[in-house]
């Protein structure tokens, strides 16, 4: 009988937790979710990321860098 690995998952056919089949099944949904999330985050935050950094914040950064 196979012993569980360090993470407590059992081994299936010599592979920990059947990792190969599970990874193959999750790859497509994970990729689709990642694309959806990336596009959504870009739509919401690209305008904010393009804004100039306030001079007060730049001064704080420069002052801290000098320490």
CHARMM-style PDB file with segment names, atoms N, HN, CA, C and O in Angstrom:
ATOM      1  N   UNK     1       0.848  -1.185   0.000  1.00  0.00      PROA
ATOM      2  CA  UNK     1       0.000   0.000   0.000  1.00  0.00      PROA
ATOM      3  C   UNK     1       0.886   1.239   0.000  1.00  0.00      PROA
ATOM      4  O   UNK     1       1.902   1.266   0.696  1.00  0.00      PROA
ATOM      5  N   UNK     2       0.522   2.271  -0.771  1.00  0.00      PROA
ATOM      6  HN  UNK     2      -0.303   2.250  -1.336  1.00  0.00      PROA
ATOM      7  CA  UNK     2       1.287   3.501  -0.843  1.00  0.00      PROA
ATOM      8  C   UNK     2       1.083   4.331   0.413  1.00  0.00      PROA
ATOM      9  O   UNK     2      -0.015   4.377   0.968  1.00  0.00      PROA
ATOM     10  N   UNK     3       2.142   4.982   0.853  1.00  0.00      PROA
ATOM     11  HN  UNK     3       3.034   4.945   0.402  1.00  0.00      PROA
ATOM     12  CA  UNK     3       2.076   5.871   2.008  1.00  0.00      PROA
ATOM     13  C   UNK     3       1.727   7.278   1.540  1.00  0.00      PROA
ATOM     14  O   UNK     3       2.118   7.678   0.443  1.00  0.00      PROA
ATOM     15  N   UNK     4       0.997   8.035   2.355  1.00  0.00      PROA
ATOM     16  HN  UNK     4       0.679   7.711   3.246  1.00  0.00      PROA
ATOM     17  CA  UNK     4       0.713   9.422   1.971  1.00  0.00      PROA
ATOM     18  C   UNK     4       1.999  10.236   1.925  1.00  0.00      PROA
ATOM     19  O   UNK     4       2.955   9.947   2.645  1.00  0.00      PROA
ATOM     20  N   UNK     5       2.013  11.257   1.070  1.00  0.00      PROA
ATOM     21  HN  UNK     5       1.236  11.492   0.485  1.00  0.00      PROA
ATOM     22  CA  UNK     5       3.179  12.121   0.993  1.00  0.00      PROA
ATOM     23  C   UNK     5       3.160  13.123   2.142  1.00  0.00      PROA
ATOM     24  O   UNK     5       2.301  13.037   3.019  1.00  0.00      PROA
ATOM     25  N   UNK     6       4.103  14.078   2.150  1.00  0.00      PROA
ATOM     26  HN  UNK     6       4.801  14.148   1.437  1.00  0.00      PROA
ATOM     27  CA  UNK     6       4.219  15.049   3.225  1.00  0.00      PROA
ATOM     28  C   UNK     6       2.983  15.926   3.360  1.00  0.00      PROA
ATOM     29  O   UNK     6       2.675  16.378   4.462  1.00  0.00      PROA
ATOM     30  N   UNK     7       2.281  16.173   2.289  1.00  0.00      PROA
ATOM     31  HN  UNK     7       2.532  15.805   1.393  1.00  0.00      PROA
ATOM     32  CA  UNK     7       1.110  17.031   2.313  1.00  0.00      PROA
ATOM     33  C   UNK     7      -0.143  16.262   2.711  1.00  0.00      PROA
ATOM     34  O   UNK     7      -1.226  16.843   2.785  1.00  0.00      PROA
ATOM     35  N   UNK     8      -0.012  14.981   2.966  1.00  0.00      PROA
ATOM     36  HN  UNK     8       0.868  14.509   2.906  1.00  0.00      PROA
ATOM     37  CA  UNK     8      -1.141  14.183   3.395  1.00  0.00      PROA
ATOM     38  C   UNK     8      -1.974  13.631   2.257  1.00  0.00      PROA
ATOM     39  O   UNK     8      -3.039  13.060   2.492  1.00  0.00      PROA
ATOM     40  N   UNK     9      -1.512  13.791   1.032  1.00  0.00      PROA
ATOM     41  HN  UNK     9      -0.648  14.256   0.841  1.00  0.00      PROA
ATOM     42  CA  UNK     9      -2.255  13.269  -0.112  1.00  0.00      PROA
ATOM     43  C   UNK     9      -1.803  11.844  -0.375  1.00  0.00      PROA
ATOM     44  O   UNK     9      -0.618  11.538  -0.243  1.00  0.00      PROA
ATOM     45  N   UNK    10      -2.702  10.992  -0.735  1.00  0.00      PROA
ATOM     46  HN  UNK    10      -3.665  11.240  -0.842  1.00  0.00      PROA
ATOM     47  CA  UNK    10      -2.333   9.624  -1.042  1.00  0.00      PROA
ATOM     48  C   UNK    10      -1.740   9.515  -2.423  1.00  0.00      PROA
ATOM     49  O   UNK    10      -1.879  10.415  -3.250  1.00  0.00      PROA
ATOM     50  N   UNK    11      -1.076   8.402  -2.664  1.00  0.00      PROA
ATOM     51  HN  UNK    11      -0.962   7.670  -1.991  1.00  0.00      PROA
ATOM     52  CA  UNK    11      -0.489   8.187  -3.988  1.00  0.00      PROA
ATOM     53  C   UNK    11      -1.442   7.351  -4.813  1.00  0.00      PROA
ATOM     54  O   UNK    11      -2.042   6.400  -4.312  1.00  0.00      PROA
ATOM     55  N   UNK    12      -1.578   7.702  -6.072  1.00  0.00      PROA
ATOM     56  HN  UNK    12      -1.090   8.474  -6.480  1.00  0.00      PROA
ATOM     57  CA  UNK    12      -2.420   6.968  -6.994  1.00  0.00      PROA
ATOM     58  C   UNK    12      -1.546   6.539  -8.160  1.00  0.00      PROA
ATOM     59  O   UNK    12      -0.952   7.378  -8.837  1.00  0.00      PROA
ATOM     60  N   UNK    13      -1.467   5.241  -8.395  1.00  0.00      PROA
ATOM     61  HN  UNK    13      -1.950   4.560  -7.845  1.00  0.00      PROA
ATOM     62  CA  UNK    13      -0.643   4.714  -9.484  1.00  0.00      PROA
ATOM     63  C   UNK    13       0.787   5.251  -9.428  1.00  0.00      PROA
ATOM     64  O   UNK    13       1.381   5.547 -10.465  1.00  0.00      PROA
ATOM     65  N   UNK    14       1.340   5.376  -8.217  1.00  0.00      PROA
ATOM     66  HN  UNK    14       0.857   5.136  -7.375  1.00  0.00      PROA
ATOM     67  CA  UNK    14       2.706   5.847  -8.085  1.00  0.00      PROA
ATOM     68  C   UNK    14       2.848   7.356  -8.187  1.00  0.00      PROA
ATOM     69  O   UNK    14       3.950   7.884  -8.034  1.00  0.00      PROA
ATOM     70  N   UNK    15       1.761   8.052  -8.442  1.00  0.00      PROA
ATOM     71  HN  UNK    15       0.866   7.623  -8.566  1.00  0.00      PROA
ATOM     72  CA  UNK    15       1.808   9.518  -8.530  1.00  0.00      PROA
ATOM     73  C   UNK    15       1.088  10.088  -7.323  1.00  0.00      PROA
ATOM     74  O   UNK    15       0.079   9.542  -6.875  1.00  0.00      PROA
ATOM     75  N   UNK    16       1.597  11.162  -6.810  1.00  0.00      PROA
ATOM     76  HN  UNK    16       2.416  11.606  -7.173  1.00  0.00      PROA
ATOM     77  CA  UNK    16       0.999  11.776  -5.640  1.00  0.00      PROA
ATOM     78  C   UNK    16      -0.346  12.351  -6.012  1.00  0.00      PROA
ATOM     79  O   UNK    16      -0.435  13.236  -6.864  1.00  0.00      PROA
ATOM     80  N   UNK    17      -1.393  11.855  -5.378  1.00  0.00      PROA
ATOM     81  HN  UNK    17      -1.320  11.137  -4.687  1.00  0.00      PROA
ATOM     82  CA  UNK    17      -2.739  12.383  -5.560  1.00  0.00      PROA
ATOM     83  C   UNK    17      -3.243  12.350  -6.985  1.00  0.00      PROA
ATOM     84  O   UNK    17      -4.158  13.103  -7.321  1.00  0.00      PROA
ATOM     85  N   UNK    18      -2.685  11.511  -7.834  1.00  0.00      PROA
ATOM     86  HN  UNK    18      -1.943  10.899  -7.561  1.00  0.00      PROA
ATOM     87  CA  UNK    18      -3.129  11.493  -9.226  1.00  0.00      PROA
ATOM     88  C   UNK    18      -2.879  12.829  -9.892  1.00  0.00      PROA
ATOM     89  O   UNK    18      -3.717  13.310 -10.655  1.00  0.00      PROA
ATOM     90  N   UNK    19      -1.740  13.431  -9.613  1.00  0.00      PROA
ATOM     91  HN  UNK    19      -1.060  13.040  -8.993  1.00  0.00      PROA
ATOM     92  CA  UNK    19      -1.449  14.804 -10.029  1.00  0.00      PROA
ATOM     93  C   UNK    19      -1.554  15.004 -11.532  1.00  0.00      PROA
ATOM     94  O   UNK    19      -2.009  16.055 -11.985  1.00  0.00      PROA
ATOM     95  N   UNK    20      -1.145  14.022 -12.305  1.00  0.00      PROA
ATOM     96  HN  UNK    20      -0.775  13.168 -11.938  1.00  0.00      PROA
ATOM     97  CA  UNK    20      -1.159  14.214 -13.754  1.00  0.00      PROA
ATOM     98  C   UNK    20      -2.577  14.381 -14.276  1.00  0.00      PROA
ATOM     99  O   UNK    20      -2.847  15.306 -15.042  1.00  0.00      PROA
ATOM    100  N   UNK    21      -3.486  13.500 -13.874  1.00  0.00      PROA
ATOM    101  HN  UNK    21      -3.267  12.748 -13.252  1.00  0.00      PROA
ATOM    102  CA  UNK    21      -4.856  13.594 -14.379  1.00  0.00      PROA
ATOM    103  C   UNK    21      -5.563  14.823 -13.823  1.00  0.00      PROA
ATOM    104  O   UNK    21      -6.334  15.465 -14.535  1.00  0.00      PROA
ATOM    105  N   UNK    22      -5.313  15.155 -12.573  1.00  0.00      PROA
ATOM    106  HN  UNK    22      -4.687  14.633 -11.994  1.00  0.00      PROA
ATOM    107  CA  UNK    22      -5.950  16.329 -11.967  1.00  0.00      PROA
ATOM    108  C   UNK    22      -5.444  17.600 -12.629  1.00  0.00      PROA
ATOM    109  O   UNK    22      -6.228  18.509 -12.901  1.00  0.00      PROA
ATOM    110  N   UNK    23      -4.155  17.675 -12.891  1.00  0.00      PROA
ATOM    111  HN  UNK    23      -3.518  16.936 -12.670  1.00  0.00      PROA
ATOM    112  CA  UNK    23      -3.589  18.862 -13.534  1.00  0.00      PROA
ATOM    113  C   UNK    23      -4.138  19.023 -14.941  1.00  0.00      PROA
ATOM    114  O   UNK    23      -4.414  20.142 -15.373  1.00  0.00      PROA
ATOM    115  N   UNK    24      -4.299  17.923 -15.658  1.00  0.00      PROA
ATOM    116  HN  UNK    24      -4.075  17.014 -15.306  1.00  0.00      PROA
ATOM    117  CA  UNK    24      -4.830  17.993 -17.017  1.00  0.00      PROA
ATOM    118  C   UNK    24      -6.270  18.485 -17.012  1.00  0.00      PROA
ATOM    119  O   UNK    24      -6.668  19.256 -17.884  1.00  0.00      PROA
ATOM    120  N   UNK    25      -7.048  18.042 -16.036  1.00  0.00      PROA
ATOM    121  HN  UNK    25      -6.724  17.415 -15.328  1.00  0.00      PROA
ATOM    122  CA  UNK    25      -8.450  18.463 -15.966  1.00  0.00      PROA
ATOM    123  C   UNK    25      -8.580  19.925 -15.551  1.00  0.00      PROA
ATOM    124  O   UNK    25      -9.494  20.612 -16.005  1.00  0.00      PROA
ATOM    125  N   UNK    26      -7.679  20.413 -14.693  1.00  0.00      PROA
ATOM    126  HN  UNK    26      -6.936  19.855 -14.324  1.00  0.00      PROA
ATOM    127  CA  UNK    26      -7.778  21.780 -14.196  1.00  0.00      PROA
ATOM    128  C   UNK    26      -7.127  22.796 -15.115  1.00  0.00      PROA
ATOM    129  O   UNK    26      -7.403  23.989 -14.987  1.00  0.00      PROA
ATOM    130  N   UNK    27      -6.278  22.373 -16.032  1.00  0.00      PROA
ATOM    131  HN  UNK    27      -6.054  21.404 -16.135  1.00  0.00      PROA
ATOM    132  CA  UNK    27      -5.507  23.310 -16.843  1.00  0.00      PROA
ATOM    133  C   UNK    27      -6.401  24.233 -17.655  1.00  0.00      PROA
ATOM    134  O   UNK    27      -6.176  25.443 -17.667  1.00  0.00      PROA
ATOM    135  N   UNK    28      -7.389  23.706 -18.322  1.00  0.00      PROA
ATOM    136  HN  UNK    28      -7.571  22.723 -18.312  1.00  0.00      PROA
ATOM    137  CA  UNK    28      -8.236  24.533 -19.178  1.00  0.00      PROA
ATOM    138  C   UNK    28      -9.094  25.495 -18.354  1.00  0.00      PROA
ATOM    139  O   UNK    28      -9.101  26.686 -18.664  1.00  0.00      PROA
ATOM    140  N   UNK    29      -9.813  25.049 -17.328  1.00  0.00      PROA
ATOM    141  HN  UNK    29      -9.806  24.081 -17.076  1.00  0.00      PROA
ATOM    142  CA  UNK    29     -10.593  26.007 -16.541  1.00  0.00      PROA
ATOM    143  C   UNK    29      -9.716  27.048 -15.865  1.00  0.00      PROA
ATOM    144  O   UNK    29     -10.099  28.216 -15.798  1.00  0.00      PROA
ATOM    145  N   UNK    30      -8.546  26.657 -15.359  1.00  0.00      PROA
ATOM    146  HN  UNK    30      -8.235  25.708 -15.414  1.00  0.00      PROA
ATOM    147  CA  UNK    30      -7.656  27.622 -14.731  1.00  0.00      PROA
ATOM    148  C   UNK    30      -7.178  28.657 -15.730  1.00  0.00      PROA
ATOM    149  O   UNK    30      -7.123  29.844 -15.410  1.00  0.00      PROA
ATOM    150  N   UNK    31      -6.831  28.229 -16.929  1.00  0.00      PROA
ATOM    151  HN  UNK    31      -6.875  27.265 -17.188  1.00  0.00      PROA
ATOM    152  CA  UNK    31      -6.369  29.160 -17.950  1.00  0.00      PROA
ATOM    153  C   UNK    31      -7.485  30.130 -18.332  1.00  0.00      PROA
ATOM    154  O   UNK    31      -7.242  31.327 -18.487  1.00  0.00      PROA
ATOM    155  N   UNK    32      -8.687  29.626 -18.480  1.00  0.00      PROA
ATOM    156  HN  UNK    32      -8.885  28.654 -18.354  1.00  0.00      PROA
ATOM    157  CA  UNK    32      -9.820  30.492 -18.825  1.00  0.00      PROA
ATOM    158  C   UNK    32     -10.076  31.501 -17.714  1.00  0.00      PROA
ATOM    159  O   UNK    32     -10.327  32.675 -17.985  1.00  0.00      PROA
ATOM    160  N   UNK    33     -10.013  31.046 -16.462  1.00  0.00      PROA
ATOM    161  HN  UNK    33      -9.809  30.092 -16.242  1.00  0.00      PROA
ATOM    162  CA  UNK    33     -10.223  31.956 -15.331  1.00  0.00      PROA
ATOM    163  C   UNK    33      -9.116  33.001 -15.286  1.00  0.00      PROA
ATOM    164  O   UNK    33      -9.392  34.178 -15.054  1.00  0.00      PROA
ATOM    165  N   UNK    34      -7.866  32.592 -15.504  1.00  0.00      PROA
ATOM    166  HN  UNK    34      -7.641  31.636 -15.692  1.00  0.00      PROA
ATOM    167  CA  UNK    34      -6.751  33.532 -15.487  1.00  0.00      PROA
ATOM    168  C   UNK    34      -6.921  34.612 -16.547  1.00  0.00      PROA
ATOM    169  O   UNK    34      -6.666  35.787 -16.282  1.00  0.00      PROA
ATOM    170  N   UNK    35      -7.347  34.226 -17.739  1.00  0.00      PROA
ATOM    171  HN  UNK    35      -7.553  33.271 -17.954  1.00  0.00      PROA
ATOM    172  CA  UNK    35      -7.571  35.202 -18.815  1.00  0.00      PROA
ATOM    173  C   UNK    35      -8.689  36.159 -18.435  1.00  0.00      PROA
ATOM    174  O   UNK    35      -8.560  37.371 -18.609  1.00  0.00      PROA
ATOM    175  N   UNK    36      -9.786  35.618 -17.916  1.00  0.00      PROA
ATOM    176  HN  UNK    36      -9.890  34.634 -17.775  1.00  0.00      PROA
ATOM    177  CA  UNK    36     -10.916  36.451 -17.507  1.00  0.00      PROA
ATOM    178  C   UNK    36     -10.497  37.428 -16.412  1.00  0.00      PROA
ATOM    179  O   UNK    36     -10.843  38.608 -16.463  1.00  0.00      PROA
ATOM    180  N   UNK    37      -9.757  36.939 -15.429  1.00  0.00      PROA
ATOM    181  HN  UNK    37      -9.476  35.980 -15.388  1.00  0.00      PROA
ATOM    182  CA  UNK    37      -9.319  37.775 -14.315  1.00  0.00      PROA
ATOM    183  C   UNK    37      -8.367  38.861 -14.792  1.00  0.00      PROA
ATOM    184  O   UNK    37      -8.503  40.023 -14.408  1.00  0.00      PROA
ATOM    185  N   UNK    38      -7.408  38.489 -15.625  1.00  0.00      PROA
ATOM    186  HN  UNK    38      -7.298  37.546 -15.938  1.00  0.00      PROA
ATOM    187  CA  UNK    38      -6.433  39.461 -16.128  1.00  0.00      PROA
ATOM    188  C   UNK    38      -7.127  40.572 -16.905  1.00  0.00      PROA
ATOM    189  O   UNK    38      -6.819  41.749 -16.717  1.00  0.00      PROA
ATOM    190  N   UNK    39      -8.064  40.202 -17.780  1.00  0.00      PROA
ATOM    191  HN  UNK    39      -8.314  39.246 -17.933  1.00  0.00      PROA
ATOM    192  CA  UNK    39      -8.787  41.220 -18.568  1.00  0.00      PROA
ATOM    193  C   UNK    39      -9.616  42.125 -17.670  1.00  0.00      PROA
ATOM    194  O   UNK    39      -9.643  43.341 -17.855  1.00  0.00      PROA
ATOM    195  N   UNK    40     -10.288  41.529 -16.703  1.00  0.00      PROA
ATOM    196  HN  UNK    40     -10.266  40.541 -16.552  1.00  0.00      PROA
ATOM    197  CA  UNK    40     -11.112  42.326 -15.788  1.00  0.00      PROA
ATOM    198  C   UNK    40     -10.284  43.292 -14.962  1.00  0.00      PROA
ATOM    199  O   UNK    40     -10.667  44.449 -14.785  1.00  0.00      PROA
ATOM    200  N   UNK    41      -9.153  42.825 -14.456  1.00  0.00      PROA
ATOM    201  HN  UNK    41      -8.842  41.886 -14.600  1.00  0.00      PROA
ATOM    202  CA  UNK    41      -8.290  43.697 -13.663  1.00  0.00      PROA
ATOM    203  C   UNK    41      -7.717  44.818 -14.514  1.00  0.00      PROA
ATOM    204  O   UNK    41      -7.608  45.955 -14.054  1.00  0.00      PROA
ATOM    205  N   UNK    42      -7.350  44.506 -15.755  1.00  0.00      PROA
ATOM    206  HN  UNK    42      -7.438  43.583 -16.129  1.00  0.00      PROA
ATOM    207  CA  UNK    42      -6.854  45.555 -16.646  1.00  0.00      PROA
ATOM    208  C   UNK    42      -7.932  46.591 -16.913  1.00  0.00      PROA
ATOM    209  O   UNK    42      -7.650  47.789 -16.900  1.00  0.00      PROA
ATOM    210  N   UNK    43      -9.154  46.156 -17.153  1.00  0.00      PROA
ATOM    211  HN  UNK    43      -9.383  45.183 -17.163  1.00  0.00      PROA
ATOM    212  CA  UNK    43     -10.243  47.103 -17.411  1.00  0.00      PROA
ATOM    213  C   UNK    43     -10.470  48.012 -16.217  1.00  0.00      PROA
ATOM    214  O   UNK    43     -10.729  49.203 -16.383  1.00  0.00      PROA
ATOM    215  N   UNK    44     -10.376  47.464 -15.021  1.00  0.00      PROA
ATOM    216  HN  UNK    44     -10.165  46.495 -14.885  1.00  0.00      PROA
ATOM    217  CA  UNK    44     -10.657  48.261 -13.827  1.00  0.00      PROA
ATOM    218  C   UNK    44      -9.503  49.168 -13.420  1.00  0.00      PROA
ATOM    219  O   UNK    44      -9.742  50.272 -12.932  1.00  0.00      PROA
ATOM    220  N   UNK    45      -8.244  48.727 -13.610  1.00  0.00      PROA
ATOM    221  HN  UNK    45      -8.050  47.830 -14.007  1.00  0.00      PROA
ATOM    222  CA  UNK    45      -7.137  49.431 -12.982  1.00  0.00      PROA
ATOM    223  C   UNK    45      -6.101  50.018 -13.919  1.00  0.00      PROA
ATOM    224  O   UNK    45      -5.182  50.684 -13.442  1.00  0.00      PROA
ATOM    225  N   UNK    46      -6.192  49.812 -15.215  1.00  0.00      PROA
ATOM    226  HN  UNK    46      -6.938  49.271 -15.603  1.00  0.00      PROA
ATOM    227  CA  UNK    46      -5.189  50.376 -16.116  1.00  0.00      PROA
ATOM    228  C   UNK    46      -5.163  51.898 -16.066  1.00  0.00      PROA
ATOM    229  O   UNK    46      -4.087  52.495 -16.078  1.00  0.00      PROA
ATOM    230  N   UNK    47      -6.325  52.529 -16.009  1.00  0.00      PROA
ATOM    231  HN  UNK    47      -7.199  52.044 -15.999  1.00  0.00      PROA
ATOM    232  CA  UNK    47      -6.366  53.992 -15.945  1.00  0.00      PROA
ATOM    233  C   UNK    47      -5.680  54.503 -14.685  1.00  0.00      PROA
ATOM    234  O   UNK    47      -4.952  55.494 -14.728  1.00  0.00      PROA
ATOM    235  N   UNK    48      -5.909  53.837 -13.579  1.00  0.00      PROA
ATOM    236  HN  UNK    48      -6.501  53.031 -13.544  1.00  0.00      PROA
ATOM    237  CA  UNK    48      -5.295  54.239 -12.314  1.00  0.00      PROA
ATOM    238  C   UNK    48      -3.779  54.047 -12.382  1.00  0.00      PROA
ATOM    239  O   UNK    48      -3.024  54.901 -11.916  1.00  0.00      PROA
ATOM    240  N   UNK    49      -3.338  52.941 -12.955  1.00  0.00      PROA
ATOM    241  HN  UNK    49      -3.951  52.247 -13.333  1.00  0.00      PROA
ATOM    242  CA  UNK    49      -1.905  52.663 -13.044  1.00  0.00      PROA
ATOM    243  C   UNK    49      -1.189  53.657 -13.950  1.00  0.00      PROA
ATOM    244  O   UNK    49       0.011  53.880 -13.791  1.00  0.00      PROA
ATOM    245  N   UNK    50      -1.900  54.254 -14.892  1.00  0.00      PROA
ATOM    246  HN  UNK    50      -2.875  54.073 -15.022  1.00  0.00      PROA
ATOM    247  CA  UNK    50      -1.296  55.229 -15.819  1.00  0.00      PROA
ATOM    248  C   UNK    50      -1.209  56.625 -15.219  1.00  0.00      PROA
ATOM    249  O   UNK    50      -0.522  57.485 -15.771  1.00  0.00      PROA
ATOM    250  N   UNK    51      -1.884  56.869 -14.112  1.00  0.00      PROA
ATOM    251  HN  UNK    51      -2.442  56.171 -13.664  1.00  0.00      PROA
ATOM    252  CA  UNK    51      -1.851  58.196 -13.499  1.00  0.00      PROA
ATOM    253  C   UNK    51      -0.443  58.501 -13.001  1.00  0.00      PROA
ATOM    254  O   UNK    51       0.280  57.599 -12.577  1.00  0.00      PROA
ATOM    255  N   UNK    52      -0.057  59.771 -13.053  1.00  0.00      PROA
ATOM    256  HN  UNK    52      -0.645  60.503 -13.397  1.00  0.00      PROA
ATOM    257  CA  UNK    52       1.275  60.123 -12.549  1.00  0.00      PROA
ATOM    258  C   UNK    52       1.342  59.936 -11.031  1.00  0.00      PROA
ATOM    259  O   UNK    52       0.341  60.060 -10.325  1.00  0.00      PROA
ATOM    260  N   UNK    53       2.545  59.636 -10.556  1.00  0.00      PROA
ATOM    261  HN  UNK    53       3.358  59.535 -11.130  1.00  0.00      PROA
ATOM    262  CA  UNK    53       2.744  59.471  -9.116  1.00  0.00      PROA
ATOM    263  C   UNK    53       2.771  60.860  -8.491  1.00  0.00      PROA
ATOM    264  O   UNK    53       3.484  61.741  -8.973  1.00  0.00      PROA
ATOM    265  N   UNK    54       1.997  61.067  -7.416  1.00  0.00      PROA
ATOM    266  HN  UNK    54       1.418  60.352  -7.025  1.00  0.00      PROA
ATOM    267  CA  UNK    54       1.972  62.391  -6.782  1.00  0.00      PROA
ATOM    268  C   UNK    54       3.366  62.796  -6.290  1.00  0.00      PROA
ATOM    269  O   UNK    54       4.114  61.961  -5.782  1.00  0.00      PROA
ATOM    270  N   UNK    55       3.708  64.073  -6.443  1.00  0.00      PROA
ATOM    271  HN  UNK    55       3.100  64.751  -6.856  1.00  0.00      PROA
ATOM    272  CA  UNK    55       5.041  64.542  -6.025  1.00  0.00      PROA
ATOM    273  C   UNK    55       5.332  64.266  -4.550  1.00  0.00      PROA
ATOM    274  O   UNK    55       6.472  63.971  -4.191  1.00  0.00      PROA
ATOM    275  N   UNK    56       4.312  64.358  -3.694  1.00  0.00      PROA
ATOM    276  HN  UNK    56       3.386  64.598  -3.986  1.00  0.00      PROA
ATOM    277  CA  UNK    56       4.515  64.099  -2.269  1.00  0.00      PROA
ATOM    278  C   UNK    56       4.987  62.666  -2.026  1.00  0.00      PROA
ATOM    279  O   UNK    56       5.846  62.418  -1.181  1.00  0.00      PROA
ATOM    280  N   UNK    57       4.415  61.737  -2.775  1.00  0.00      PROA
ATOM    281  HN  UNK    57       3.717  61.939  -3.461  1.00  0.00      PROA
ATOM    282  CA  UNK    57       4.813  60.343  -2.632  1.00  0.00      PROA
ATOM    283  C   UNK    57       6.237  60.132  -3.143  1.00  0.00      PROA
ATOM    284  O   UNK    57       7.014  59.390  -2.542  1.00  0.00      PROA
ATOM    285  N   UNK    58       6.572  60.784  -4.248  1.00  0.00      PROA
ATOM    286  HN  UNK    58       5.941  61.387  -4.736  1.00  0.00      PROA
ATOM    287  CA  UNK    58       7.942  60.687  -4.766  1.00  0.00      PROA
ATOM    288  C   UNK    58       8.952  61.247  -3.772  1.00  0.00      PROA
ATOM    289  O   UNK    58      10.039  60.693  -3.608  1.00  0.00      PROA
ATOM    290  N   UNK    59       8.595  62.345  -3.110  1.00  0.00      PROA
ATOM    291  HN  UNK    59       7.712  62.795  -3.243  1.00  0.00      PROA
ATOM    292  CA  UNK    59       9.477  62.915  -2.099  1.00  0.00      PROA
ATOM    293  C   UNK    59       9.678  61.946  -0.938  1.00  0.00      PROA
ATOM    294  O   UNK    59      10.798  61.790  -0.452  1.00  0.00      PROA
ATOM    295  N   UNK    60       8.614  61.300  -0.494  1.00  0.00      PROA
ATOM    296  HN  UNK    60       7.704  61.427  -0.889  1.00  0.00      PROA
ATOM    297  CA  UNK    60       8.737  60.324   0.587  1.00  0.00      PROA
ATOM    298  C   UNK    60       9.650  59.167   0.188  1.00  0.00      PROA
ATOM    299  O   UNK    60      10.473  58.710   0.980  1.00  0.00      PROA
ATOM    300  N   UNK    61       9.496  58.712  -1.025  1.00  0.00      PROA
ATOM    301  HN  UNK    61       8.827  59.083  -1.668  1.00  0.00      PROA
ATOM    302  CA  UNK    61      10.313  57.597  -1.514  1.00  0.00      PROA
ATOM    303  C   UNK    61      11.787  58.019  -1.558  1.00  0.00      PROA
ATOM    304  O   UNK    61      12.661  57.279  -1.105  1.00  0.00      PROA
ATOM    305  N   UNK    62      12.057  59.205  -2.102  1.00  0.00      PROA
ATOM    306  HN  UNK    62      11.348  59.805  -2.470  1.00  0.00      PROA
ATOM    307  CA  UNK    62      13.435  59.684  -2.196  1.00  0.00      PROA
ATOM    308  C   UNK    62      14.036  59.898  -0.807  1.00  0.00      PROA
ATOM    309  O   UNK    62      15.203  59.577  -0.583  1.00  0.00      PROA
ATOM    310  N   UNK    63      13.258  60.432   0.117  1.00  0.00      PROA
ATOM    311  HN  UNK    63      12.310  60.692  -0.064  1.00  0.00      PROA
ATOM    312  CA  UNK    63      13.738  60.655   1.470  1.00  0.00      PROA
ATOM    313  C   UNK    63      14.083  59.327   2.146  1.00  0.00      PROA
ATOM    314  O   UNK    63      15.101  59.219   2.829  1.00  0.00      PROA
ATOM    315  N   UNK    64      13.233  58.323   1.951  1.00  0.00      PROA
ATOM    316  HN  UNK    64      12.406  58.411   1.396  1.00  0.00      PROA
ATOM    317  CA  UNK    64      13.479  57.004   2.550  1.00  0.00      PROA
ATOM    318  C   UNK    64      14.667  56.326   1.892  1.00  0.00      PROA
ATOM    319  O   UNK    64      15.417  55.612   2.559  1.00  0.00      PROA
ATOM    320  N   UNK    65      14.849  56.535   0.603  1.00  0.00      PROA
ATOM    321  HN  UNK    65      14.240  57.115   0.062  1.00  0.00      PROA
ATOM    322  CA  UNK    65      15.965  55.925  -0.114  1.00  0.00      PROA
ATOM    323  C   UNK    65      17.299  56.462   0.421  1.00  0.00      PROA
ATOM    324  O   UNK    65      18.303  55.751   0.413  1.00  0.00      PROA
ATOM    325  N   UNK    66      17.304  57.709   0.882  1.00  0.00      PROA
ATOM    326  HN  UNK    66      16.488  58.286   0.889  1.00  0.00      PROA
ATOM    327  CA  UNK    66      18.520  58.326   1.401  1.00  0.00      PROA
ATOM    328  C   UNK    66      18.926  57.828   2.780  1.00  0.00      PROA
ATOM    329  O   UNK    66      20.045  58.095   3.217  1.00  0.00      PROA
ATOM    330  N   UNK    67      18.063  57.122   3.466  1.00  0.00      PROA
ATOM    331  HN  UNK    67      17.154  56.905   3.111  1.00  0.00      PROA
ATOM    332  CA  UNK    67      18.379  56.633   4.830  1.00  0.00      PROA
ATOM    333  C   UNK    67      19.271  55.442   4.806  1.00  0.00      PROA
ATOM    334  OT1 UNK    67      19.626  54.915   5.860  1.00  0.00      PROA
TER     335      UNK     67
END
